[in-house]
């Protein structure tokens, strides 16, 4: 997709302002906030492991949600066999979203069993960009708000600050 040399704008922090976290990690962080609520504190680790870049090609972010729930978002430009998806683990079971080519899988502790409910196909997939354009063209209310988007950016900036300073960052409410 991109020339993998040092002159590529995508790998230049002055032009791209970030790496894998801004490119791909934003989707994981957004989904976690949508499912679990606002983030209170963030810790992150970044690394350049493979690309000829001056921005991170790997990142792990640990989020403490306002509710006290802990969440982890990982992203990479260097994974050879990706395991995309989201997993939620609780005291009564586990929920896997978009894992193993399955929309949803649920493990129920009470029955010690996995279930895979059949979900109806969406008439139009809710791809983020298509949804945004449709809202503009048809004067619809978007799923996310400007305030929620601002919080996602606050979390991403907190993650970069955490990685740079090797500290946990407490976000402003």
C-alpha positions, 0 to 999 in steps of 0.5 A: 500500500505504501512505499516502505522507505523512510521518505514515506509520509505515512512514516513521518511523525511531522506529517502523519502525527502518529502511526498504527494507533491513529491508523488502526487503533482508533477503531478498537478504542472507539469500539471499547468506548462505545461498549463500555463507556468513558475512559478514566485512565490510560497506559500505553506502550509503543514500539517500532519493530519492523517498518522503516518508520519514525512512528509506532508500528505496534501499540498496546493500550490499557484502559481503565473505564469510568466504571472500573472495568479494564480493557486492552486495545492492541494494534499493529502494522506488522502482524502476519496472521491477524486475529481481529475482533473484540472479546469481553470477559465477565464473571458469567461468560465471554462474548466474542465479536467478529472473531473466527469469521463469526459475528458473535459467539457467547460462552455461558458460564452457567451451562459451560457452553458456547452459542453462536446466535444467527444474526440478520444481515444488515441491509447496509453495513455500518461502515464508519465512512459510509454511515457518516456520508449517509447522515450528511446526505440524508440529514440523519443523526449519526450513531456517534456524537462530536463529544464522543469523538472528542473523547476518543481523541483525548484517549489516543492523545493520552495513550501517546503521552503515556508511552512517551512519559512511561506513566499512566495518564488520568483523563479530564472528565 
